Amino acid sequence: DVWGGAARRWKDHPGLGGYGLMNEPHDLPRPGQLQESEGGGEDLAIWPAYARAAVEAIRKVDPRTTIYVAGNEWSSAMAMADRNPGFPLQGENLVYEVHLYLDAASNGHAFDFDTEVKKGFSAGIGRRAIDMDTGARRLAMAADWAREHKLRLALTEVGMPLDDPRWQEVFH
């Protein structure tokens, strides 16, 4: 109902660049529960089902405006391919948005490059320290999936400290 109403209200507005369904879906309830999971065991099918319903509601009203679809687990680029059962969704002009953080845990909570390297792991990649390929390797997980399915991606959030140029190198 919300997305159908939003589409009715805004579909012809000249400033509308697209519909962004959700920012960083995460910690959804575990299977059979109603409360948020608070970090694990969530039912990963919940968000793709809601996203599918939202796309269908929008398309009944507005068949052409871009719809931005985030993925489970904070829209992580590393999770798009295998943590979103039911994706890709049916429909035209969909763009899957992904987020990319470069610290070891890929959560944007750590800022010292040397400390992050010493942790000796890289989320999504495994037991190897972050290095100059970390950003490309993490983003490739989503890019390969999108290419395989002939989909569009948008990198809509990225985070790195500005005080150490090595972070920018990791991003390239």
N, C-alpha and C positions, 0 to 999 in steps of 0.2 A: 504494500500500500504506500509506504513512504517513497519508494523510488518511482512508482507510477505517478504519484502526486508531484514529485519534483520534476519529472519529465514534462508533465502537463504544464507546469508553471514556467519552466525555463527553456523548453526545447527551441523556441524561436528567438531567444535573446541573442543579440549580436556578440555579446561578450562571453558566451558559453563556449569553453574550450573542450569540455568533456565532463563525464560523470565519474568521479572517483569513489568507488563503492565502499572502501574501508581502508583505514590506515593500520597496518601491522596487526592482522588477526593473530591472536595468541592466547594460550592458557584457556582454551575452550573446555567445556566439561568433559570428563571421562565418559566412556560409553555407558549409557543408562543413568547418568547423573545430570543434575541441573546446575550445580555450583561450578565455578571456575576451577580448573585443575591445579592452578598455582605451580606450574613448572613441571609438567610431565604427565604422560599417560592420556593426553587429551584425545578426543575423538576427531581425527583429522578430516573426517567426511562432513562434519557440520558446516564449516565455512564454505567449501565448494558448493554444497547444496543451497545455501543462502545466496551465494553469488550467482548461481544459475537462476534462481527465482528472481533476483534483482534484474539481471540482464533481460529475462523474459518480460518482466513488468515494464522496463524502460522501452524495449523494442516494440511493445504494443502501442506505444504513444509516439516514440521517436525512433524511426528506423535507421537513422544515419549518424548521429553524433557519436563520437568516440566514447567508449566506456573503458575506464582503467580498472583492472582487476588485480588486486593484491593477492599474495599467497600466505598460507599458514606460516607459523613460526617467525613472526615479525617481518614478513615479506622478504625474508633472506634469499638472496640469489642462490645460495647453496641448497635451499629447500624446495625451490619451485618445481623441479623435475620429479622428485620422488616423495614429497610430503603433502601432496594435494590431490587425493583421489577424486576422480571426476574431472580433472583438468586434462586437456583444454576443454573449455566450454564451447557450446555451439553458438554461433552468431557472427555477425559481420562487425568489422571495425572495433575489435577488442584489442587492447594493449595490456600486456601483463607487466605490472610494475614490480621492480625488485630493489632491495636495499643492500648496500655493501659497506661493511666496516672492516678495517684492516688490522685491528689488534688481534692477539692470539685467539681470544674467545669470540671474535666478530660481534661484539655487542656495544662498542663505542665507550666502554667504561674505563679503559686504560690508555695512558697517554705517553709513557716513557718507552721509546723504541727499544733501547737495550734491555730493559726489563721484560718486554714482550718477547724478544728473541730468546732470552734465557729460559723462558717457560718451556721451550722445546716442543710445542705443539701448535697446530694451526687448525682452528675449527673448520670442518668440512674437508680437510685435506689429510689430517691424521698426525701421527707422531713425527712431525718435522717442524722445525722452527719457522716462524714467518720469515719471508725473504722477499726479494725483489719481484718474484712471480706470484706472490700470494693474491693480490687483487685480480690478476688475470685468471688465475686458476679458479678462484671462487666465482667470478663472473661467468667463466666458461661453462660452468654447470648449468646455468640458466640459458645462456646463449646457445649451447648445443641442443638443449631441449626445444627451444623456440625454433631453431633452424630445422630440426627434424620434423616439427609439426607445422612449419611454415607460418609461424606466429610473429607478432611484433612484441618487443620488449622495450621498456623505458626504465632507465636507472633513475629513480626518483628520490633517492636519499643515499648519501655517502658521508662518511665521517672520518676525519683524520686531524690530528693537531697540525697547526701551521708553523710551530716553532722548530721543527726538525725536518729538513728537506728530504730525509730518507723516507718519510711517510708518502710524500708526493711520488717518489720513485716507485714505491710499492704499488701505488695506484695506477701507474702507467702500464 
